[in-house]
Amino acid sequence: MNKEFQMKLLSLIERDSKLSEAELAQMLACDTASVHAALTELENDQVICGYHTLINWDKVDPDSVTALVELRVTPQGGDGYNKIAEVIYQYPEVESLYLMSGAYDFLVMLREKNLKAISMFVSEKLAALDEVQSTTTYFTLIKYKEQGFPYMAPKKDRRMVVTP
């Protein structure tokens, strides 16, 4: 599949994963068999890693808490950061895990039912790992935008149009 077709297809399903193959074919001006073959190839190559729904959990469970945790770690001999990353991402509390450049090594995103649950997870699970040198935890206060989608509707400008 050509790169331009692949990029257009990926952009469309990234914005709306509920689009059918027929709808995608119409938008891409091709047949559904081409779309099906492309999606299958992208899934097999793990370019498409899943189809997800973005949920504003603050509306469902306003007491839940999201935290970002910076970890400084000691890399493992021949495995570097990969071995410790595999341990960390196995925890169900971990929503996202990134290897970073800069003052810390990993950025961990967690979502839990309350502050205490996050505190317990960080102190008992993350900080307890031998490779972890230090942790710094930040709690989100308001999520305005996630994965390209704003959570708040844009405010309408209610001013009157005045022309000279």
Secondary structure in CASP SS format (residue, H / E / C, confidence):
PFRMAT SS
TARGET T0000
AUTHOR 0000-0000-0000
METHOD secondary structure of the structure
MODEL  1
M C 1.00
N C 1.00
K H 1.00
E H 1.00
F H 1.00
Q H 1.00
M H 1.00
K H 1.00
L H 1.00
L H 1.00
S H 1.00
L H 1.00
I H 1.00
E H 1.00
R H 1.00
D C 1.00
S C 1.00
K C 1.00
L C 1.00
S C 1.00
E H 1.00
A H 1.00
E H 1.00
L H 1.00
A H 1.00
Q H 1.00
M H 1.00
L H 1.00
A C 1.00
C C 1.00
D C 1.00
T H 1.00
A H 1.00
S H 1.00
V H 1.00
H H 1.00
A H 1.00
A H 1.00
L H 1.00
T H 1.00
E H 1.00
L H 1.00
E H 1.00
N H 1.00
D C 1.00
Q C 1.00
V C 1.00
I C 1.00
C C 1.00
G C 1.00
Y C 1.00
H C 1.00
T C 1.00
L C 1.00
I C 1.00
N C 1.00
W H 1.00
D H 1.00
K H 1.00
V H 1.00
D C 1.00
P C 1.00
D C 1.00
S C 1.00
V E 1.00
T E 1.00
A E 1.00
L E 1.00
V E 1.00
E E 1.00
L E 1.00
R E 1.00
V E 1.00
T C 1.00
P C 1.00
Q E 1.00
G C 1.00
G C 1.00
D C 1.00
G E 1.00
Y C 1.00
N H 1.00
K H 1.00
I H 1.00
A H 1.00
E H 1.00
V H 1.00
I H 1.00
Y H 1.00
Q C 1.00
Y C 1.00
P C 1.00
E C 1.00
V E 1.00
E E 1.00
S E 1.00
L E 1.00
Y E 1.00
L E 1.00
M C 1.00
S C 1.00
G C 1.00
A C 1.00
Y C 1.00
D C 1.00
F E 1.00
L E 1.00
V E 1.00
M E 1.00
L E 1.00
R E 1.00
E E 1.00
K C 1.00
N C 1.00
L H 1.00
K H 1.00
A H 1.00
I H 1.00
S H 1.00
M H 1.00
F H 1.00
V H 1.00
S H 1.00
E H 1.00
K H 1.00
L H 1.00
A C 1.00
A C 1.00
L C 1.00
D C 1.00
E C 1.00
V E 1.00
Q E 1.00
S E 1.00
T E 1.00
T E 1.00
T E 1.00
Y E 1.00
F E 1.00
T C 1.00
L C 1.00
I C 1.00
K C 1.00
Y C 1.00
K E 1.00
E E 1.00
Q C 1.00
G C 1.00
F E 1.00
P E 1.00
Y C 1.00
M C 1.00
A C 1.00
P C 1.00
K C 1.00
K C 1.00
D C 1.00
R C 1.00
R C 1.00
M C 1.00
V C 1.00
V C 1.00
T C 1.00
P C 1.00
END
